């Protein structure tokens, strides 16, 4: 379902603005801030060939990594220095105040081309976590084009929840077996369906 002709830059800026507006360090705050920053980063990375802002790209990636460390602490078990680290990282996010994107001509095409390149990577993926990242990034990019894809969002959430469970199990010293091929098939079908049925771009070939 297409909501509107959304500019990916506007989507990125909205998520950056939301991330900057979160001031707490609770589990929910850390999670939400990281999700918002990730959505901003995914668009900025996709526009990078045209919109060159390596400074903001590096800053966002570093913050996402640090927030991820705290997020993992929240998922697995509480760590004594968790709150102190969360406060430090939460203050550092202010460096993103100067990273709002300007208008980029051809931004929708750049984002769509990135979706195409991500779809083509699925066939060779063998690791669940790498596949999960592709699904998550594709969901964010589809959203940035103004499309609402419930199947893709649902799969991204399912894989994210499973990733948290894997962390807990591995923390206990147990092994986890995942049917990666099943997830690859589902991800590919959903993404290919989106690519085929969108009615804006027609220059692509698909890896099926």
Phi and psi in degrees as GROMACS dihedral restraints (atoms count N, CA, C in turn):
[ dihedral_restraints ]
;  ai    aj    ak    al  type     phi  dphi    fc
    3     4     5     6     1   -96.2    20    10
    4     5     6     7     1   126.0    20    10
    6     7     8     9     1   -86.2    20    10
    7     8     9    10     1   -46.4    20    10
    9    10    11    12     1  -171.8    20    10
   10    11    12    13     1   170.2    20    10
   12    13    14    15     1   -80.4    20    10
   13    14    15    16     1    74.5    20    10
   15    16    17    18     1   -75.7    20    10
   16    17    18    19     1   137.3    20    10
   18    19    20    21     1   -82.9    20    10
   19    20    21    22     1   128.6    20    10
   21    22    23    24     1   -55.0    20    10
   22    23    24    25     1   -33.5    20    10
   24    25    26    27     1   -62.5    20    10
   25    26    27    28     1   -38.4    20    10
   27    28    29    30     1   -67.5    20    10
   28    29    30    31     1   -39.7    20    10
   30    31    32    33     1   -61.9    20    10
   31    32    33    34     1   -45.2    20    10
   33    34    35    36     1   -63.5    20    10
   34    35    36    37     1   -45.0    20    10
   36    37    38    39     1   -65.3    20    10
   37    38    39    40     1   -38.0    20    10
   39    40    41    42     1   -62.6    20    10
   40    41    42    43     1   -43.5    20    10
   42    43    44    45     1   -69.3    20    10
   43    44    45    46     1   -35.8    20    10
   45    46    47    48     1   -65.7    20    10
   46    47    48    49     1   -42.6    20    10
   48    49    50    51     1   -61.5    20    10
   49    50    51    52     1   -42.3    20    10
   51    52    53    54     1   -64.2    20    10
   52    53    54    55     1   -41.2    20    10
   54    55    56    57     1   -63.0    20    10
   55    56    57    58     1   -41.6    20    10
   57    58    59    60     1   -69.1    20    10
   58    59    60    61     1   -24.5    20    10
   60    61    62    63     1   -81.8    20    10
   61    62    63    64     1   -13.1    20    10
   63    64    65    66     1   -81.8    20    10
   64    65    66    67     1   123.1    20    10
   66    67    68    69     1  -111.6    20    10
   67    68    69    70     1   -15.5    20    10
   69    70    71    72     1   -83.0    20    10
   70    71    72    73     1   176.6    20    10
   72    73    74    75     1  -127.9    20    10
   73    74    75    76     1    20.7    20    10
   75    76    77    78     1   -68.7    20    10
   76    77    78    79     1   170.2    20    10
   78    79    80    81     1   -55.5    20    10
   79    80    81    82     1   -43.7    20    10
   81    82    83    84     1   -66.2    20    10
   82    83    84    85     1   -40.3    20    10
   84    85    86    87     1   -63.1    20    10
   85    86    87    88     1   -45.9    20    10
   87    88    89    90     1   -62.7    20    10
   88    89    90    91     1   -45.2    20    10
   90    91    92    93     1   -61.9    20    10
   91    92    93    94     1   -48.9    20    10
   93    94    95    96     1   -65.5    20    10
   94    95    96    97     1   -40.2    20    10
   96    97    98    99     1   -62.7    20    10
   97    98    99   100     1   -42.3    20    10
   99   100   101   102     1   -66.3    20    10
  100   101   102   103     1   -41.3    20    10
  102   103   104   105     1   -61.7    20    10
  103   104   105   106     1   -44.8    20    10
  105   106   107   108     1   -64.0    20    10
  106   107   108   109     1   -43.7    20    10
  108   109   110   111     1   -65.1    20    10
  109   110   111   112     1   -37.5    20    10
  111   112   113   114     1   -62.7    20    10
  112   113   114   115     1   -41.8    20    10
  114   115   116   117     1   -64.3    20    10
  115   116   117   118     1   -39.9    20    10
  117   118   119   120     1   -62.3    20    10
  118   119   120   121     1   -48.4    20    10
  120   121   122   123     1   -61.3    20    10
  121   122   123   124     1   -43.5    20    10
  123   124   125   126     1   -60.9    20    10
  124   125   126   127     1   -38.9    20    10
  126   127   128   129     1   -70.8    20    10
  127   128   129   130     1   -47.3    20    10
  129   130   131   132     1   -58.1    20    10
  130   131   132   133     1   -42.6    20    10
  132   133   134   135     1   -61.9    20    10
  133   134   135   136     1   -38.6    20    10
  135   136   137   138     1   -70.0    20    10
  136   137   138   139     1   -29.7    20    10
  138   139   140   141     1   -88.6    20    10
  139   140   141   142     1    -8.9    20    10
  141   142   143   144     1   -53.5    20    10
  142   143   144   145     1   -35.6    20    10
  144   145   146   147     1   -57.5    20    10
  145   146   147   148     1   -29.1    20    10
  147   148   149   150     1  -106.1    20    10
  148   149   150   151     1   -45.7    20    10
  150   151   152   153     1   -96.8    20    10
  151   152   153   154     1    97.6    20    10
  153   154   155   156     1   -89.1    20    10
  154   155   156   157     1   105.3    20    10
  156   157   158   159     1  -141.9    20    10
  157   158   159   160     1    67.7    20    10
  159   160   161   162     1   -62.3    20    10
  160   161   162   163     1   -28.3    20    10
  162   163   164   165     1   -62.7    20    10
  163   164   165   166     1   -48.8    20    10
  165   166   167   168     1   -69.7    20    10
  166   167   168   169     1   -33.2    20    10
  168   169   170   171     1   -62.1    20    10
  169   170   171   172     1   -46.1    20    10
  171   172   173   174     1   -67.3    20    10
  172   173   174   175     1   -43.2    20    10
  174   175   176   177     1   -62.1    20    10
  175   176   177   178     1   -44.5    20    10
  177   178   179   180     1   -64.4    20    10
  178   179   180   181     1   -43.8    20    10
  180   181   182   183     1   -61.9    20    10
  181   182   183   184     1   -41.2    20    10
  183   184   185   186     1   -64.5    20    10
  184   185   186   187     1   -42.9    20    10
  186   187   188   189     1   -65.9    20    10
  187   188   189   190     1   -41.0    20    10
  189   190   191   192     1   -61.2    20    10
  190   191   192   193     1   -41.6    20    10
  192   193   194   195     1   -62.7    20    10
  193   194   195   196     1   -46.8    20    10
  195   196   197   198     1   -65.7    20    10
  196   197   198   199     1   -40.2    20    10
  198   199   200   201     1   -65.5    20    10
  199   200   201   202     1   -32.5    20    10
  201   202   203   204     1   -65.4    20    10
  202   203   204   205     1   -37.0    20    10
  204   205   206   207     1   -61.9    20    10
  205   206   207   208     1   -44.1    20    10
  207   208   209   210     1   -66.8    20    10
  208   209   210   211     1   -41.5    20    10
  210   211   212   213     1   -59.0    20    10
  211   212   213   214     1   -42.0    20    10
  213   214   215   216     1   -64.8    20    10
  214   215   216   217     1   -36.2    20    10
  216   217   218   219     1   -60.8    20    10
  217   218   219   220     1   -40.4    20    10
  219   220   221   222     1   -68.5    20    10
  220   221   222   223     1   -33.7    20    10
  222   223   224   225     1   -76.3    20    10
  223   224   225   226     1   -45.0    20    10
  225   226   227   228     1   -82.3    20    10
  226   227   228   229     1   -62.3    20    10
  228   229   230   231     1  -168.1    20    10
  229   230   231   232     1   158.6    20    10
  231   232   233   234     1   -71.5    20    10
  232   233   234   235     1   137.1    20    10
  234   235   236   237     1  -113.4    20    10
  235   236   237   238     1   139.9    20    10
  237   238   239   240     1   -54.0    20    10
  238   239   240   241     1   -34.9    20    10
  240   241   242   243     1   -96.5    20    10
  241   242   243   244     1    13.2    20    10
  243   244   245   246     1   -60.6    20    10
  244   245   246   247     1   -51.7    20    10
  246   247   248   249     1   -64.8    20    10
  247   248   249   250     1   -39.3    20    10
  249   250   251   252     1   -63.3    20    10
  250   251   252   253     1   -44.5    20    10
  252   253   254   255     1   -64.6    20    10
  253   254   255   256     1   -40.4    20    10
  255   256   257   258     1   -63.4    20    10
  256   257   258   259     1   -39.1    20    10
  258   259   260   261     1   -66.7    20    10
  259   260   261   262     1   -40.6    20    10
  261   262   263   264     1   -63.3    20    10
  262   263   264   265     1   -47.3    20    10
  264   265   266   267     1   -66.5    20    10
  265   266   267   268     1   -38.9    20    10
  267   268   269   270     1   -63.2    20    10
  268   269   270   271     1   -33.3    20    10
  270   271   272   273     1   -74.1    20    10
  271   272   273   274     1   -34.2    20    10
  273   274   275   276     1   -67.5    20    10
  274   275   276   277     1   -20.3    20    10
  276   277   278   279     1   -64.5    20    10
  277   278   279   280     1   -16.7    20    10
  279   280   281   282     1   -60.6    20    10
  280   281   282   283     1   -21.8    20    10
  282   283   284   285     1   -63.6    20    10
  283   284   285   286     1   -15.7    20    10
  285   286   287   288     1   -85.5    20    10
  286   287   288   289     1    -1.6    20    10
  288   289   290   291     1   -58.3    20    10
  289   290   291   292     1   -23.9    20    10
  291   292   293   294     1  -107.0    20    10
  292   293   294   295     1    22.1    20    10
  294   295   296   297     1  -113.4    20    10
  295   296   297   298     1    17.7    20    10
  297   298   299   300     1   -69.3    20    10
  298   299   300   301     1   141.5    20    10
  300   301   302   303     1   -85.0    20    10
  301   302   303   304     1   143.8    20    10
  303   304   305   306     1   -86.1    20    10
  304   305   306   307     1   172.3    20    10
  306   307   308   309     1   -64.7    20    10
  307   308   309   310     1   132.8    20    10
  309   310   311   312     1  -119.1    20    10
  310   311   312   313     1   116.3    20    10
  312   313   314   315     1   -70.3    20    10
  313   314   315   316     1   131.9    20    10
  315   316   317   318     1    83.0    20    10
  316   317   318   319     1    15.4    20    10
  318   319   320   321     1   -63.2    20    10
  319   320   321   322     1   -36.9    20    10
  321   322   323   324     1   -65.2    20    10
  322   323   324   325     1   -40.7    20    10
  324   325   326   327     1   -65.1    20    10
  325   326   327   328     1   -41.8    20    10
  327   328   329   330     1   -61.3    20    10
  328   329   330   331     1   -42.5    20    10
  330   331   332   333     1   -66.9    20    10
  331   332   333   334     1   -42.9    20    10
  333   334   335   336     1   -63.5    20    10
  334   335   336   337     1   -40.0    20    10
  336   337   338   339     1   -62.7    20    10
  337   338   339   340     1   -34.7    20    10
  339   340   341   342     1   -66.9    20    10
  340   341   342   343     1   -38.9    20    10
  342   343   344   345     1   -59.9    20    10
  343   344   345   346     1   -42.5    20    10
  345   346   347   348     1   -60.1    20    10
  346   347   348   349     1   -44.5    20    10
  348   349   350   351     1   -67.6    20    10
  349   350   351   352     1   -34.6    20    10
  351   352   353   354     1   -68.3    20    10
  352   353   354   355     1   -40.0    20    10
  354   355   356   357     1   -61.9    20    10
  355   356   357   358     1   -37.8    20    10
  357   358   359   360     1   -70.8    20    10
  358   359   360   361     1   -18.9    20    10
  360   361   362   363     1   -80.6    20    10
  361   362   363   364     1   -19.9    20    10
  363   364   365   366     1   -58.2    20    10
  364   365   366   367     1   -42.6    20    10
  366   367   368   369     1   -54.7    20    10
  367   368   369   370     1   -37.7    20    10
  369   370   371   372     1   -91.5    20    10
  370   371   372   373     1    -4.4    20    10
  372   373   374   375     1   -72.9    20    10
  373   374   375   376     1   133.6    20    10
  375   376   377   378     1  -120.4    20    10
  376   377   378   379     1   -17.1    20    10
  378   379   380   381     1   -97.4    20    10
  379   380   381   382     1   131.8    20    10
  381   382   383   384     1   -59.4    20    10
  382   383   384   385     1   -43.2    20    10
  384   385   386   387     1   -67.3    20    10
  385   386   387   388     1   -36.1    20    10
  387   388   389   390     1   -67.6    20    10
  388   389   390   391     1   -38.9    20    10
  390   391   392   393     1   -65.5    20    10
  391   392   393   394     1   -41.0    20    10
  393   394   395   396     1   -59.8    20    10
  394   395   396   397     1   -40.0    20    10
  396   397   398   399     1   -64.9    20    10
  397   398   399   400     1   -38.8    20    10
  399   400   401   402     1   -64.6    20    10
  400   401   402   403     1   -44.0    20    10
  402   403   404   405     1   -63.4    20    10
  403   404   405   406     1   -45.7    20    10
  405   406   407   408     1   -62.4    20    10
  406   407   408   409     1   -46.4    20    10
  408   409   410   411     1   -64.1    20    10
  409   410   411   412     1   -42.3    20    10
  411   412   413   414     1   -62.9    20    10
  412   413   414   415     1   -41.7    20    10
  414   415   416   417     1   -57.1    20    10
  415   416   417   418     1   -45.9    20    10
  417   418   419   420     1   -63.6    20    10
  418   419   420   421     1   -40.6    20    10
  420   421   422   423     1   -70.7    20    10
  421   422   423   424     1   -37.4    20    10
  423   424   425   426     1   -62.0    20    10
  424   425   426   427     1   -43.3    20    10
  426   427   428   429     1   -60.7    20    10
  427   428   429   430     1   -39.4    20    10
  429   430   431   432     1   -66.9    20    10
  430   431   432   433     1   -17.8    20    10
  432   433   434   435     1   -89.7    20    10
  433   434   435   436     1    -2.8    20    10
  435   436   437   438     1    91.1    20    10
  436   437   438   439     1    15.3    20    10
  438   439   440   441     1   -99.7    20    10
  439   440   441   442     1   144.9    20    10
  441   442   443   444     1  -112.7    20    10
  442   443   444   445     1   110.5    20    10
  444   445   446   447     1  -116.9    20    10
  445   446   447   448     1    99.2    20    10
  447   448   449   450     1   -64.0    20    10
  448   449   450   451     1   -38.3    20    10
  450   451   452   453     1   -64.2    20    10
  451   452   453   454     1   -43.0    20    10
  453   454   455   456     1   -68.1    20    10
  454   455   456   457     1   -42.5    20    10
  456   457   458   459     1   -63.2    20    10
  457   458   459   460     1   -40.2    20    10
  459   460   461   462     1   -65.5    20    10
  460   461   462   463     1   -42.1    20    10
  462   463   464   465     1   -66.5    20    10
  463   464   465   466     1   -41.6    20    10
  465   466   467   468     1   -60.8    20    10
  466   467   468   469     1   -42.2    20    10
  468   469   470   471     1   -66.4    20    10
  469   470   471   472     1   -43.5    20    10
  471   472   473   474     1   -59.0    20    10
  472   473   474   475     1   -44.5    20    10
  474   475   476   477     1   -71.1    20    10
  475   476   477   478     1   -33.3    20    10
  477   478   479   480     1   -66.8    20    10
  478   479   480   481     1   -42.7    20    10
  480   481   482   483     1   -64.3    20    10
  481   482   483   484     1   -39.3    20    10
  483   484   485   486     1   -66.1    20    10
  484   485   486   487     1   -36.8    20    10
  486   487   488   489     1   -60.7    20    10
  487   488   489   490     1   -41.5    20    10
  489   490   491   492     1   -63.2    20    10
  490   491   492   493     1   -41.2    20    10
  492   493   494   495     1   -64.8    20    10
  493   494   495   496     1   -38.9    20    10
  495   496   497   498     1   -61.8    20    10
  496   497   498   499     1   -42.9    20    10
  498   499   500   501     1   -58.6    20    10
  499   500   501   502     1   -44.5    20    10
  501   502   503   504     1   -64.0    20    10
  502   503   504   505     1   -44.1    20    10
  504   505   506   507     1   -66.3    20    10
  505   506   507   508     1   -44.7    20    10
  507   508   509   510     1   -67.3    20    10
  508   509   510   511     1   -29.4    20    10
  510   511   512   513     1   -64.3    20    10
  511   512   513   514     1   -26.7    20    10
  513   514   515   516     1   -87.6    20    10
  514   515   516   517     1     0.6    20    10
  516   517   518   519     1    85.4    20    10
  517   518   519   520     1    13.2    20    10
  519   520   521   522     1  -100.1    20    10
  520   521   522   523     1   156.1    20    10
  522   523   524   525     1   -94.8    20    10
  523   524   525   526     1   151.9    20    10
  525   526   527   528     1  -124.8    20    10
  526   527   528   529     1   135.2    20    10
  528   529   530   531     1  -112.4    20    10
  529   530   531   532     1   126.6    20    10
  531   532   533   534     1  -124.8    20    10
  532   533   534   535     1   138.2    20    10
  534   535   536   537     1   -81.8    20    10
  535   536   537   538     1    82.7    20    10
  537   538   539   540     1   -63.3    20    10
  538   539   540   541     1   -36.7    20    10
  540   541   542   543     1   -60.6    20    10
  541   542   543   544     1   -38.0    20    10
  543   544   545   546     1   -63.9    20    10
  544   545   546   547     1   -43.4    20    10
  546   547   548   549     1   -67.9    20    10
  547   548   549   550     1   -36.3    20    10
  549   550   551   552     1   -61.4    20    10
  550   551   552   553     1   -45.0    20    10
  552   553   554   555     1   -62.0    20    10
  553   554   555   556     1   -46.9    20    10
  555   556   557   558     1   -63.7    20    10
  556   557   558   559     1   -45.3    20    10
  558   559   560   561     1   -62.0    20    10
  559   560   561   562     1   -45.6    20    10
  561   562   563   564     1   -63.2    20    10
  562   563   564   565     1   -43.9    20    10
  564   565   566   567     1   -61.8    20    10
  565   566   567   568     1   -43.0    20    10
  567   568   569   570     1   -67.4    20    10
  568   569   570   571     1   -44.9    20    10
  570   571   572   573     1   -70.1    20    10
  571   572   573   574     1   -41.1    20    10
  573   574   575   576     1   -62.5    20    10
  574   575   576   577     1   -41.0    20    10
  576   577   578   579     1   -60.7    20    10
  577   578   579   580     1   -42.5    20    10
  579   580   581   582     1   -61.3    20    10
  580   581   582   583     1   -47.0    20    10
  582   583   584   585     1   -60.5    20    10
  583   584   585   586     1   -43.3    20    10
  585   586   587   588     1   -68.4    20    10
  586   587   588   589     1   -41.9    20    10
  588   589   590   591     1   -92.1    20    10
  589   590   591   592     1    -8.0    20    10
  591   592   593   594     1   -69.1    20    10
  592   593   594   595     1   149.6    20    10
  594   595   596   597     1  -115.8    20    10
  595   596   597   598     1    23.5    20    10
  597   598   599   600     1  -104.7    20    10
  598   599   600   601     1   -38.9    20    10
  600   601   602   603     1  -119.1    20    10
  601   602   603   604     1   139.6    20    10
  603   604   605   606     1  -138.1    20    10
  604   605   606   607     1    25.3    20    10
  606   607   608   609     1  -102.0    20    10
  607   608   609   610     1     9.4    20    10
  609   610   611   612     1  -100.8    20    10
  610   611   612   613     1   161.0    20    10
  612   613   614   615     1  -124.7    20    10
  613   614   615   616     1   152.5    20    10
  615   616   617   618     1  -115.2    20    10
  616   617   618   619     1   147.8    20    10
  618   619   620   621     1  -101.9    20    10
  619   620   621   622     1   108.6    20    10
